[in-house]
Amino acid sequence: MMVKAFIAGCSSTSLTNEEQSFFASEQPVGLILFARNCREPDQIRELVASYREAVGDPEAFVLIDQEGGRVRRLRPPHWPDYPPGEVYARLYERDRDTGLRAAFLGAQLIGSDLAALGINVDCAPILDVRFAETDDVIGDRAYGSGSEQVASIGRAVADGLETAGVLSIIKHIPGHGRATADSHLELPVVDASHEALSSVDFAPFKALADLPMAMTAHIVYSALDAERCATLSPSIIENVIRQEIGFAGLLMSDDVSMKALGGPMRQRIEGLFAAGCDLALHCNGDFAEMQEVAAASPLLEGAALDRVRQARARLRAPAPIDRAALREEFDGLIAQNAIA
């Protein structure tokens, strides 16, 4: 598998000739789609197929952020809406089994939507514990303010996706919930003690450490590394993510074009690989930046290549479903959230 250790976006609803040549020559391990890439089902299927044809891999990773609520790239009229994580949290707090069933069904239905388009990875579940100070960039996306609840709902979401033939990515490891700033715009700093982080923030990631992929947080945790955010910190990746949390799967950065990282693009890419990330994630489709990311990204080899293979080995054909029946059950459970 002679591919490079990065995931790229693309600029529009179909690949340009320039992008096709780039993907064929640079061989990124995956493609990530955004709203700008998604118009209607046949168009997305053609886009996905053209990417896989360019890289010569019919099972290459194609990712999307389809959590529900604010973070969803597929929207009506072609795809149904799904609620934010906060709705599952409210149901769970009222009745644990109802909340978990709703989360599982919602994820299975989302996974079914994605699998029908050829998309095989969803950037979910979000395992960030919500605090009073949590920035709105997380906000109602969170599954609650208790570690056990977040882990339980996160597991239900991951299981629902995998039942539909879609892999999950746990995020944002080792925990974004205490951040009071949006890492898309600036670098958040969290000053909580290591003990507090370990007992609350890390706990959902420990509980789901068996899952195949995780996405880092562009956050400075001053008690862990006062100089570097998690994405760029060798000590956080090795001592916290790999050792304390016990995550042995495929570790990718959050989007390297986010302002939290700062500095030249090549420096960002070299820094995250030096820190121990397996993959660089670049999302905005800017072709000049994509070239910089590709130039700074190594070929997949060693442990990182093994982790990609292990993740791919978890891909399964979707389980047969009666979609109308599942949607009816799901809508009935979600309607309970509106009952006082």
NORNOR-V965467 format. One record per helix or strand of 3 or more residues. SS is the DSSP state (@ for helix, = for strand). FROM is the first residue (numbers start at 1). LEN is the number of residues. Records with the same first field share a line. If there is no record, write none. Layout:
SS: FROM-LEN + FROM-LEN
//
This chain:
=: 4-5 + 28-6 + 61-4 + 66-3 + 170-4 + 188-3 + 213-4 + 219-3 + 250-6 + 279-3
@: 17-10 + 35-3 + 41-15 + 85-10 + 96-20 + 139-3 + 147-17 + 194-8 + 203-5 + 230-3 + 234-11 + 265-11 + 287-10 + 302-11 + 323-16
//
